[in-house]
Amino acid sequence: MLLMWRDRENIEIGREIGYAERYAEGYAEGYAKGFAEGLAEGMARTAKIIRLHVDGLAANEIAARLCLDPHIVEYTIQKFTEVS
């Protein structure tokens, strides 16, 4: 009886470890996918802000047109002008 109990405990531990590994793999894949999507979206938003800035629009106008926070637009323009 004791041997069966120990086997049952080992089986449960194995299931827990297998579940944790599958969860970690799924989490890593989901994180990588979300990071890539967020990066692409941020780069597209930055490109739009810079394009409108180069066309001569003010930060408030850009923020209103793209429905963004004016601080984000001002920060992006500031970093763009520092680099160029």
N, C-alpha and C positions, 0 to 999 in steps of 0.2 A: 504494500500500500504506500509506503513511504517513497519507494522508487517511482511509482506512478505520479505521486504528487510532485516530486522533483522534476520529472519529465514535463509535466504540465506547466510548471513554473518556467522551465527553460523555453518551452514553446511560446509562452506569452512574452517572455523577454525578447525572443527572436522576432516576434510580430511587432513589438514596440520599436525595436531597432530598425526593422525594415520600413515601418511607417515613417519613422523620423528621417531616414535617408531619402525616401520618396518625397516627403514634404520638403526637405532641404533642396532637392533637385528642382522641384516645381517652383519653389520660392526663388531660386537663383535664376531660372528661366524667365519667370514673370518679372523679376526685378530688371533683368537685362533688356527685356522687351519694352518695359515701361520707360527705362532710361533712354533707350534709343528713340522711342516715339517722342518723349519730352525734349530731347536734344534737337531732333529734326524740327519740331514745332517752334522751339525757341530760336533756332537759326532762321527759320522762315520769318518769324516776327521781327527779328533784328534786321533782316534784309529789308523788310517793308519799311521799318522806321528810318533806316539809313537812306533808302531810296527817296522817301518823302522829304527828309531833311535836305538832301542834295537838291531836290526840286524847289526848295525855298520855303517850305512850310515851317511854322513855329512849332515848338514842342506841344503847346496846348492844342493846336489844330490837329497835329498828328494823333495825340491821345484821344481826341474826340472822334476822329475819323476811324481809328482802329479799336475804339472802345477799350482803351488801356488806362492804367493808372498814370497820371502825368509824371510821377516820380520815376517810374520805370523808363519812360521815354526820355526824360532829361538825363538819367544815368547812362542810357545807351548812347545818346548823342555826345555826352561828355567823354565817354570812353572812346568813341569813334574819333572825336577831334583830337584827343591826346595821342592816338596812334598815328593819325595822318598828318 
